[in-house]
Amino acid sequence: MELTLESTESQMNWLGEQLLGYGRVFRPSEIKRRLWEVTPGVIRSAARDFFRPERLNLAMVSALKSDGEMARALRNF
């Protein structure tokens, strides 16, 4: 993170993104501290909330000619 904030342009982008996105500027040390607080359990919990069967969708574009061919292809996936 420190390397990305070396140039003046990067610093101005950082400030602009912080102000526009959050209405305040977070210090890089605060961002790093918050990232270190993320545990595998927190990630698993978020994944359980996000990846639910009722939320999953599939879009398929295929050169297969029939629904049967497509069904077979999906079963093998």
Phi and psi in degrees as a GROMACS rama.xvg file:
@    title "Ramachandran Plot"
@    xaxis  label "Phi"
@    yaxis  label "Psi"
@TYPE xy
-62.6399  -37.5355  GLU-2
-64.8968  -35.8367  LEU-3
-73.5897  -15.0765  THR-4
-102.056  16.1476  LEU-5
-75.0023  -37.4464  GLU-6
-86.8112  155.619  SER-7
-61.9802  -40.6286  THR-8
-61.1231  -43.7065  GLU-9
-63.8868  -39.177  SER-10
-64.2362  -41.3607  GLN-11
-67.8197  -38.7853  MET-12
-61.2606  -44.189  ASN-13
-57.0334  -50.3658  TRP-14
-62.4129  -45.0695  LEU-15
-62.6628  -45.4664  GLY-16
-62.2915  -41.4626  GLU-17
-64.2308  -47.3183  GLN-18
-66.9299  -44.3961  LEU-19
-70.0279  -39.5463  LEU-20
-81.0335  -35.1366  GLY-21
-124.332  -10.3549  TYR-22
76.6676  8.05591  GLY-23
-158.606  167.67  ARG-24
-106.114  123.667  VAL-25
-91.0708  136.149  PHE-26
-70.449  144.973  ARG-27
-54.7538  -35.3381  PRO-28
-63.5417  -34.6993  SER-29
-69.7228  -40.2439  GLU-30
-61.2875  -46.4489  ILE-31
-62.9547  -41.2318  LYS-32
-61.4264  -44.0575  ARG-33
-64.7368  -38.2715  ARG-34
-64.1668  -38.4205  LEU-35
-68.3674  -19.7946  TRP-36
-78.1893  -14.5924  GLU-37
-73.9774  125.289  VAL-38
-111.459  164.094  THR-39
-56.0823  -35.3258  PRO-40
-64.0113  -39.0305  GLY-41
-64.9511  -41.5218  VAL-42
-65.3988  -43.7012  ILE-43
-60.8867  -42.9249  ARG-44
-61.91  -44.3812  SER-45
-64.0404  -40.0767  ALA-46
-64.1673  -40.3727  ALA-47
-61.7798  -39.7966  ARG-48
-68.7411  -38.0346  ASP-49
-81.5934  -46.741  PHE-50
-95.4045  79.5489  PHE-51
-107.658  143.955  ARG-52
-54.3111  -37.897  PRO-53
-71.634  -11.9249  GLU-54
-99.3406  -7.6006  ARG-55
-81.4949  140.541  LEU-56
-135.172  158.262  ASN-57
-136.983  130.765  LEU-58
-118.975  132.319  ALA-59
-132.533  128.751  MET-60
-114.526  124.876  VAL-61
-147.027  154.387  SER-62
-90.7266  2.82851  ALA-63
-63.9876  144.055  LEU-64
-86.2702  -26.9539  LYS-65
-132.497  163.547  SER-66
-63.908  -33.7156  ASP-67
-62.7352  -42.9786  GLY-68
-62.5845  -39.4235  GLU-69
-67.1765  -41.9048  MET-70
-61.7872  -42.5596  ALA-71
-62.9403  -41.8945  ARG-72
-62.9704  -39.2802  ALA-73
-70.0461  -37.4057  LEU-74
-63.077  -36.0818  ARG-75
-77.3761  -12.6063  ASN-76
